[in-house]
Amino acid sequence: MLLSSIEIAPTALVPPFNWSELYGNNHPVELELGCGKGMFLKEAARLNPGVNYLGIERAGRYYRQAVTRLTRTGLTNIRFMQADALDVMDRWIPPQSIQTIHVYFPDPWPKKRHHKRHIIRPELLALAARSLVDNGEFRVATDHGVYGAAIRNVFSECAPLFASLPWQEDSPDRLPTNYALKWQRVGRTSWWARFQRRPGEPGRTRLA
Ligand SMILES: C[S@@+](CC[C@H](N)C(=O)[O-])C[C@H]1O[C@@H](n2cnc3c(N)ncnc32)[C@H](O)[C@@H]1O
């Protein structure tokens, strides 16, 4: 099957990414993990032509919808890869090369025995800490109270690596996502948070 110009075929490259080769420039790079149908990336890439975006989505159906939607826009500062986000963070992202990581409305896995499947867990934050530039950001939103509390806990445990930052509800960089709009329509509240990578402390180098 022919790939769209915004798709990255994992088999066509050898990790890690070389960002300047991938985008043809040296602009800062931002990641969205679990980008679903790509609404956030479409808006972010349109508003910020001087930033390169990479969307990672595991589910084939959503991945294809995101690629189709974004290919039509003609935006050149976006790429997509169908892959597992932790694997990409572990093997593909060069240290200290990412400006911001976005994770919006991650699957909540409400049953306790499934909590180990949460994408936001200590392993991910260790990899995020390694991949972010000093003062880079991790941005997250969820509608799920229990998962929101678990995310706060994980970040508190990683307090030497990340500091919490304020994020006003009407801030122009709180962009819509499919799930944000879905929950807004039914009047469900969401929790949005920003964390800043503290300079200095090294993150973990590889997944254990
Ligand atoms: C609830 S949806 C939210 C989609 C989008 N971020 C939004 O806000 O509309 C969560 C998405 O994360 C994807 N996902 C879950 N775990 C993942 C992983 N380990 N790697 C890549 N994608 C993942 C799912 O396939 C799903 O599309």
The ligand as an ORCA input file, in Angstrom:
! r2SCAN-3c Opt
* xyz 0 1
  C      -9.734      7.961     24.384
  S      -8.793      8.103     22.945
  C      -8.342      9.841     22.905
  C      -7.918     10.300     21.533
  C      -7.488     11.774     21.423
  N      -6.285     12.028     22.186
  C      -8.605     12.703     21.864
  O      -8.444     13.372     22.894
  O      -9.595     12.777     21.152
  C      -7.232      7.353     23.434
  C      -6.390      6.969     22.222
  O      -5.103      6.523     22.651
  C      -4.725      5.417     21.841
  N      -3.723      4.655     22.606
  C      -3.910      4.023     23.786
  N      -2.777      3.456     24.223
  C      -1.831      3.723     23.272
  C      -0.462      3.398     23.129
  N       0.185      2.683     24.060
  N       0.188      3.840     22.044
  C      -0.448      4.567     21.086
  N      -1.759      4.895     21.161
  C      -2.434      4.495     22.237
  C      -6.029      4.674     21.609
  O      -5.946      3.813     20.492
  C      -6.994      5.842     21.410
  O      -7.068      6.246     20.058
*
